C-alpha cells in the first residue's frame, strides 16, 4: 500500500456528525478523509430534513392562499405547480452542496466519493464512483453511515415500485390518490404536503393511532387536524397484498379489526421505519459488533467494540434527528481532546413539521408511567394563548409534566405554531434546573406564543 493512502482519521459517511468531525480534524492538522457514497453532506440537506421542510413550506403557502379570504384577502382559484415546487427545492439543495464542497476545500479534508467495505481492522477498500478502487488505512476510524427506508415484506409491494421519501420529494406532479404506508413522522409530513398540493391521501397505519410513540391525546389531536384537511386514516390495519404499480394504478388490501378492505390509488409512499446501513460492509472484519437490530454497539462515549473506532448518528442508535448527530460530533470531538462527555445525560428535543408543528422534550406521560415516575400534568389549549386571537391558529395544545413531589419540569409537548421555539424555552429551563414556578412567573413578551407558558404552568395542580 502506498504511503499516501494512510490517514490520521477516516470518516465513513458525510452526514451531520461525520462532516463536522472531518472538517474539525482537518483544520486541527490531521490528515483526514471523508468517504461518501452519494449525498454530499448526508441525507439532511439532500433528501430528508431540509428538502421536506422546503416543500412543506410550499404546501403551507398553498394552504394559506386557499384560506386567505378568512383574513380579508381575495384570491382566485389556487393550484400548485409541483414542478416549480421541486425546482425551488432543487435550488436549495444545490446551494447546500456548493456550501459543503467549499467547507471540504477550506478545511483540507479530502472528500472521496465511493462505497467503502472493511477488509481488516481500520482498513477499507473504496469502490470509487468514478471507477477503480482505493485502499485506505487510518489511525482512527469514525462511522457515520446512517439508515435507509424499510420496505415491509408485503406481497406485491416491491413489484409495485413504491416511493420512499427520496422519490416523493422528486415528483413533479401531485398524485391523484397517494397511499401512505406508515403513520409516523415522515409519513404524516409527506401526507400533509401532498394533500395541500391537491392529492387525495390515505394513510395506512398498523397501530391503533398515528404517531405510535406519542401520548394518546397528542396522537388524537394530530389525527383530528389532518383528518379535517381531508386525509383519510385506516388504523389497526395490516397490509396483506399490493397489486399494480406506483405512478399508474395500485390496489392495497389490508386486514383490519372489521375485516379486509382494499384501498385503490395512483401512488404508494412507504414510510414504515428505518434500517441501519450496517450490513454487507465488512464490519465484522473490523471487529465492530452490532446489536440485535443491526445498529452498531457503542458505549456512552460512542466507542465501538473495536479499538480506535467510533460510531455516531443513526447507525449507532442515536435518536434519528440531525441535531442529535451534531451532539454526537461534539461528544467525540471533546473526548478526543481529553474530555469526559457522555450520551446518557443529554436532553434531546424533537419537532415534527406537520402544520401545526408538534414539538416535544423530556418525558411523555407514557414514559413516566413506564418508568414509574409520579407526575402532575397540566394542559392548555392553543385557543387560550392570546396570540392565537390575532392569528386564528387555534388548533393544538400545550402539555407539561412536573414532578409529583417536587417542582421539576420533566417534560413538555406542544402542538401549535412556533412549537419548536417554545419548546426550546422549556428545554433551557429544564437544563438549568429551574422549578416550574420560576418559568410560570417569567415576564414573557406580549403577544408571543411563549406567553402561553405562564398560563399553562399556572394550571399545574398543587403537590
Residue, then its C-alpha position, 0 to 999 in steps of 0.5 A: x500500500x502506498x504511503x499516501x493512502x494512510x490517514x490520521x482519521x477516516x470518516x465513513x459517511x458525510x452526514x451531520x456528525x461525520x462532516x463536522x468531525x472531518x472538517x474539525x480534524x482537518x483544520x486541527x492538522x490531521x490528515x483526514x478523509x471523508x468517504x461518501x457514497x452519494x449525498x454530499x453532506x448526508x441525507x439532511x440537506x439532500x433528501x430528508x430534513x431540509x428538502x421536506x421542510x422546503x416543500x412543506x413550506x410550499x404546501x403551507x403557502x398553498x394552504x394559506x392562499x386557499x384560506x386567505x379570504x378568512x383574513x380579508x384577502x381575495x384570491x382566485x382559484x389556487x393550484x400548485x405547480x409541483x414542478x416549480x415546487x421541486x425546482x425551488x427545492x432543487x435550488x436549495x439543495x444545490x446551494x447546500x452542496x456548493x456550501x459543503x464542497x467549499x467547507x471540504x476545500x477550506x478545511x483540507x479534508x479530502x472528500x472521496x466519493x465511493x462505497x467503502x467495505x472493511x477488509x481488516x481492522x481500520x482498513x477499507x477498500x473504496x469502490x470509487x464512483x468514478x471507477x477503480x478502487x482505493x485502499x485506505x488505512x487510518x489511525x482512527x476510524x469514525x462511522x457515520x453511515x446512517x439508515x435507509x427506508x424499510x420496505x415491509x415484506x408485503x406481497x406485491x409491494x416491491x413489484x409495485x415500485x413504491x416511493x420512499x421519501x427520496x422519490x416523493x420529494x422528486x415528483x413533479x406532479x401531485x398524485x391523484x390518490x397517494x397511499x401512505x404506508x406508515x403513520x409516523x413522522x415522515x409519513x404524516x409530513x409527506x401526507x400533509x404536503x401532498x394533500x395541500x398540493x391537491x392529492x387525495x391521501x390515505x394513510x395506512x397505519x398498523x397501530x391503533x393511532x398515528x404517531x405510535x410513540x406519542x401520548x394518546x391525546x397528542x396522537x388524537x389531536x394530530x389525527x383530528x387536524x389532518x383528518x379535517x384537511x381531508x386525509x383519510x386514516x385506516x388504523x389497526x390495519x395490516x397490509x396483506x397484498x399490493x397489486x399494480x404499480x406506483x405512478x399508474x394504478x395500485x390496489x392495497x388490501x389490508x386486514x383490519x379489526x372489521x375485516x379486509x378492505x382494499x384501498x385503490x390509488x395512483x401512488x404508494x409512499x412507504x414510510x414504515x421505519x428505518x434500517x441501519x446501513x450496517x450490513x454487507x460492509x465488512x464490519x465484522x472484519x473490523x471487529x465492530x459488533x452490532x446489536x440485535x437490530x443491526x445498529x452498531x454497539x457503542x458505549x456512552x462515549x460512542x466507542x465501538x467494540x473495536x479499538x480506535x473506532x467510533x460510531x455516531x448518528x443513526x447507525x449507532x442508535x442515536x435518536x434519528x434527528x440531525x441535531x442529535x448527530x451534531x451532539x454526537x460530533x461534539x461528544x467525540x470531538x471533546x473526548x478526543x481532546x481529553x474530555x469526559x462527555x457522555x450520551x446518557x445525560x443529554x436532553x434531546x428535543x424533537x419537532x415534527x413539521x406537520x402544520x401545526x408543528x408538534x414539538x416535544x422534550x423530556x418525558x411523555x406521560x407514557x414514559x413516566x408511567x413506564x418508568x414509574x415516575x409520579x407526575x402532575x400534568x397540566x394542559x392548555x389549549x392553543x385557543x387560550x394563548x392570546x396570540x392565537x386571537x390575532x392569528x386564528x391558529x387555534x388548533x393544538x395544545x400545550x402539555x407539561x409534566x412536573x414532578x409529583x413531589x417536587x417542582x421539576x419540569x420533566x417534560x413538555x409537548x406542544x402542538x401549535x405554531x412556533x412549537x419548536x421555539x417554545x419548546x426550546x424555552x422549556x428545554x433551557x429551563x429544564x437544563x438549568x434546573x429551574x422549578x416550574x414556578x420560576x418559568x410560570x412567573x417569567x415576564x414573557x413578551x406580549x403577544x408571543x406564543x411563549x406567553x402561553x407558558x405562564x398560563x399553562x404552568x399556572x394550571x399545574x395542580x398543587x403537590 
